[in-house]
Amino acid sequence: MVDEKDIRRAVDTGKVAFGAGETAKACKGRSAKAVVLAANCRTATAEALKKACEAAGIPLRVFNGNGIELGAACGRPHTVSALAVLEAGTSKILEAGGA
């Protein structure tokens, strides 16, 4: 599971792509260093991102909260189902335990 503080720190000090589409692009382009999914991410979306992560060797993490809570952790006023960490910044999100 991923900690809210690490997510926020990655958003504030690193580089993050938001949304399932942008996350999938980052996986295919191998620019993602980690992927975070909301616990209630749609099954089809989660499965597609899981396959993309496995194919690219990218760690997949699950946020222990829904998309609204993940959005709030990111400082966003909307639902976030998935995000790709492109640069971790000062966060320790890449050291977090896997899903």
Secondary structure, 3 states (H helix, E strand, C coil): CECHHHHHHHHHHCEEEECHHHHHHHHHCCCCCEEEEECCCCHHHHHHHHHHHHHHCCCEEEECCCHHHHHHHCCCCCCCCEEEEEECCCCCHHHCCCC
